[in-house]
């Protein structure tokens, strides 16, 4: 969980409107809060007849409080959704047409990473795989610079010492 959270700028906490926060919710949320990620709470399945929206929201606040969330973390936006029907709303009384309220909340609430493309390339590797055709495959978050095919790369340990050198032969990206 921690490796993935290192690549995130925020967290979407999806909670079932009938079941409320689950035990695994507490574990993952505690890691996200310790990583200082800004949470957005989404109460899902609000259109079900057994939903208990107000009680679940109180349980969510209680969970944040029990995890020693900061005042800033406690001031999270709440969205109401039906994943099955493909809609999200900022208020229960809002029109239920699409997921645009979710996207606009993420854009408005979670600040993008600070990135300097003119600095030397630096990436936090969070996953290392091997492929018999491609060789090593590294997945991670780029913090600065630009990765280019045929660039020389260095693996640096926590003390800043070079532990390995290599060359970037293929590049797959998503943003």
Secondary structure as UniProt FT lines:
FT   HELIX           2..5
FT   TURN            6..7
FT   STRAND          10..16
FT   TURN            17..19
FT   HELIX           23..34
FT   TURN            35..36
FT   STRAND          38..44
FT   TURN            46..47
FT   TURN            49..50
FT   HELIX           53..66
FT   TURN            67..68
FT   HELIX           71..74
FT   STRAND          77..82
FT   TURN            83..86
FT   STRAND          87..89
FT   TURN            92..93
FT   HELIX           100..109
FT   TURN            117..118
FT   STRAND          122..131
FT   TURN            132..134
FT   STRAND          135..144
FT   TURN            149..150
FT   STRAND          152..156
FT   TURN            158..159
FT   STRAND          162..167
//
